[in-house]
Amino acid sequence: MKNNSKINFKEVGLITLGIVLFLAMWGLGFMHGAQWGWQANLPSPFEKIINKQAPVNVPDSDMGIFWDTWKVVLEKYVDRYDLDPEKMIIGATKGLINSLEDPYSDFLTIEETQELSDELSGEFFGIGMEIGKKDGYLVVVAPLPNTPAEKAGLKPNDIILKINDLETVNFSTTKASQLIRGQAGTKVSLTTYRPSTNITEEIELTREKIQIPTVSWQMLENNIAYLKIYNFNLPLKIDFYQTALEISRTKPQGLVLDLRNNPGGYLDAVVNISGWFLSNGDIILKEDFGKEESKVFRVSLAQNLLKNIPTVVLVNEGTASASEILAGALRDNRGVKLIGTKTFGKGSVQELVGLKDDNSLKITISRWLTPKETIIQNNGLEPDIMIELENQEELGTYSKIDPTKDNQLQAAIDELNTSRITPRGTIPPKQN
């Protein structure tokens, strides 16, 4: 019997090649599948992200770099499994606002929004000072009277180098406030530098419940009224009404308005208070929105009770924002003299815009100009009578008036006395 089974090497070769190709494709598929399965466990770059579409009326812009960065972070960052997308979005939003390079604009979380609301309402826990940014540095705008900050000797324009052990480079005022504030009885350490004396020191302060005063007044010698406005926060309008009535009833021969270390507050508060000193129709300020857009604020429904009292205004480097508006309005409208040192130079307007989930955006929307269009921002107001304060350490709180220790106050009293004021606020004729 003849055996017809003959090995066909060509067929065997083709079969072998097919098996090899199959195994290669299976191997590649397995490796690809494993890699896909590993990546499938990563959070998607868009997972939990809603409202990805750009809002209406936004200029054309390429968000590709943001999403590319987002994707790389989620795919390659060593702790990618612990990432919090919500925290990442808040950080990116804060970065967006920081890119404006405006020290007064800030994205505020719900907690930060509440802290700002507490401060403007007149009560919070901390050491009691207004802080700002100047020339890129975190600085003291003004310590509040009878607070740990004032008792520790902090002064306007002191530079805050460290909060506890953290250097304040690139700190926003919001972040600094968060670190400085805390429960009553706890401590915070500040490292400060005072340019006027070239002294750096570390100060430890104990936090307290801060109740911000609004206004106080008293009668000095020669029937001169002394009026101190501490801020332009929410309670001022109600408190000032009673104060203005009391001053008006005494028929003073002159008025010293003390705006030193007044860090400002609400715009509508200073507009309201200006009406007690000015006439109906007087310009309080001009608001510049840029691109030749502007708005003029005038006195309306003025009380006018303090309008005819000869007045001088005390200012210093802690006089900022709304207090600079009032000082400028009185000088430009009535020729009232400013006495003291150059003011802080905070002349911009911030609007608090509510955002989703009770977050908010504090955004600069305009700049303030005095009625005669003096630019306040970064310039401040130059006093008509420049006089440095002596005995700063002895002066203590400005609620304790002592002209023998306060040479700026004494200069204001002298200026009113030399004007030979009568109770009606007129200058008597010369005697022959």
WORAJO-V683717 format. One record per backbone hydrogen bond with DSSP energy under -0.5 kcal/mol. NH is the residue of the N-H (numbers start at 1). CO is the residue of the C=O. If there is no record, write none. Layout:
nh={NH & NH}
co={CO & CO}
//
This chain:
nh={4 & 6 & 9 & 12 & 13 & 14 & 15 & 16 & 17 & 18 & 19 & 20 & 21 & 22 & 23 & 24 & 25 & 26 & 27 & 28 & 29 & 30 & 31 & 32 & 33 & 34 & 35 & 36 & 37 & 38 & 39 & 40 & 41 & 41 & 42 & 47 & 49 & 50 & 58 & 63 & 66 & 67 & 68 & 69 & 70 & 71 & 72 & 73 & 74 & 75 & 76 & 77 & 77 & 80 & 82 & 83 & 85 & 88 & 89 & 90 & 91 & 92 & 93 & 94 & 95 & 96 & 97 & 98 & 99 & 100 & 101 & 103 & 105 & 106 & 108 & 113 & 114 & 115 & 116 & 117 & 118 & 119 & 120 & 121 & 122 & 122 & 123 & 124 & 126 & 130 & 132 & 134 & 137 & 139 & 139 & 140 & 141 & 141 & 142 & 144 & 147 & 149 & 150 & 151 & 152 & 153 & 154 & 157 & 158 & 159 & 160 & 161 & 161 & 162 & 163 & 164 & 164 & 166 & 167 & 168 & 171 & 176 & 177 & 178 & 179 & 180 & 181 & 182 & 185 & 186 & 188 & 190 & 191 & 192 & 192 & 193 & 194 & 195 & 197 & 198 & 199 & 201 & 203 & 205 & 205 & 207 & 207 & 208 & 210 & 210 & 211 & 212 & 212 & 216 & 218 & 220 & 223 & 224 & 224 & 225 & 225 & 226 & 227 & 227 & 228 & 229 & 229 & 230 & 230 & 231 & 232 & 234 & 236 & 237 & 239 & 240 & 241 & 242 & 243 & 244 & 245 & 246 & 247 & 248 & 249 & 250 & 250 & 251 & 251 & 252 & 253 & 254 & 255 & 256 & 257 & 257 & 258 & 258 & 259 & 259 & 262 & 263 & 263 & 266 & 270 & 271 & 272 & 273 & 274 & 275 & 275 & 276 & 277 & 278 & 281 & 282 & 284 & 285 & 286 & 287 & 288 & 288 & 289 & 289 & 290 & 293 & 295 & 297 & 298 & 299 & 304 & 306 & 307 & 309 & 310 & 312 & 313 & 314 & 315 & 319 & 320 & 320 & 321 & 323 & 324 & 325 & 326 & 327 & 328 & 329 & 330 & 331 & 332 & 333 & 334 & 335 & 336 & 337 & 339 & 340 & 341 & 343 & 344 & 345 & 347 & 349 & 351 & 353 & 353 & 354 & 355 & 358 & 359 & 360 & 361 & 362 & 363 & 363 & 365 & 366 & 367 & 368 & 369 & 370 & 373 & 376 & 376 & 377 & 378 & 379 & 380 & 384 & 385 & 386 & 387 & 387 & 395 & 396 & 400 & 401 & 405 & 406 & 407 & 410 & 411 & 412 & 413 & 414 & 415 & 416 & 417 & 418 & 419 & 419 & 420 & 421 & 422 & 425 & 428 & 428}
co={2 & 4 & 7 & 8 & 9 & 10 & 11 & 12 & 13 & 14 & 15 & 16 & 17 & 18 & 19 & 20 & 21 & 22 & 23 & 24 & 25 & 26 & 27 & 28 & 29 & 30 & 31 & 32 & 33 & 34 & 35 & 36 & 37 & 38 & 39 & 44 & 46 & 48 & 55 & 61 & 63 & 63 & 64 & 65 & 66 & 67 & 68 & 69 & 70 & 71 & 72 & 72 & 73 & 77 & 79 & 80 & 83 & 84 & 85 & 86 & 87 & 88 & 89 & 90 & 91 & 92 & 93 & 94 & 95 & 97 & 98 & 101 & 102 & 362 & 360 & 109 & 110 & 111 & 112 & 113 & 114 & 115 & 116 & 117 & 118 & 119 & 118 & 210 & 208 & 142 & 139 & 137 & 134 & 132 & 137 & 158 & 130 & 139 & 130 & 128 & 144 & 127 & 144 & 147 & 148 & 150 & 149 & 140 & 155 & 193 & 138 & 159 & 191 & 191 & 166 & 162 & 189 & 163 & 165 & 161 & 168 & 172 & 173 & 174 & 175 & 176 & 177 & 125 & 207 & 183 & 205 & 203 & 162 & 190 & 201 & 159 & 199 & 193 & 194 & 194 & 194 & 192 & 190 & 188 & 203 & 186 & 205 & 126 & 124 & 208 & 209 & 122 & 210 & 228 & 226 & 224 & 220 & 220 & 221 & 223 & 254 & 218 & 225 & 256 & 216 & 227 & 258 & 214 & 228 & 214 & 264 & 120 & 233 & 234 & 235 & 236 & 237 & 238 & 239 & 240 & 241 & 242 & 243 & 244 & 245 & 246 & 247 & 247 & 248 & 247 & 223 & 223 & 310 & 225 & 255 & 312 & 227 & 256 & 257 & 314 & 259 & 230 & 261 & 232 & 266 & 267 & 268 & 269 & 270 & 271 & 272 & 273 & 274 & 274 & 299 & 279 & 297 & 297 & 369 & 295 & 286 & 367 & 287 & 293 & 293 & 290 & 287 & 285 & 296 & 282 & 275 & 276 & 304 & 306 & 308 & 255 & 337 & 257 & 339 & 316 & 262 & 318 & 346 & 320 & 321 & 321 & 322 & 323 & 324 & 325 & 326 & 327 & 328 & 329 & 330 & 331 & 330 & 311 & 313 & 385 & 315 & 381 & 319 & 319 & 345 & 366 & 363 & 351 & 361 & 352 & 359 & 355 & 356 & 108 & 353 & 106 & 351 & 361 & 349 & 349 & 288 & 347 & 286 & 374 & 370 & 368 & 374 & 368 & 345 & 376 & 376 & 338 & 338 & 384 & 340 & 385 & 391 & 392 & 397 & 399 & 402 & 402 & 405 & 406 & 407 & 408 & 409 & 410 & 411 & 412 & 413 & 414 & 415 & 416 & 417 & 416 & 426 & 422 & 420 & 426}
//
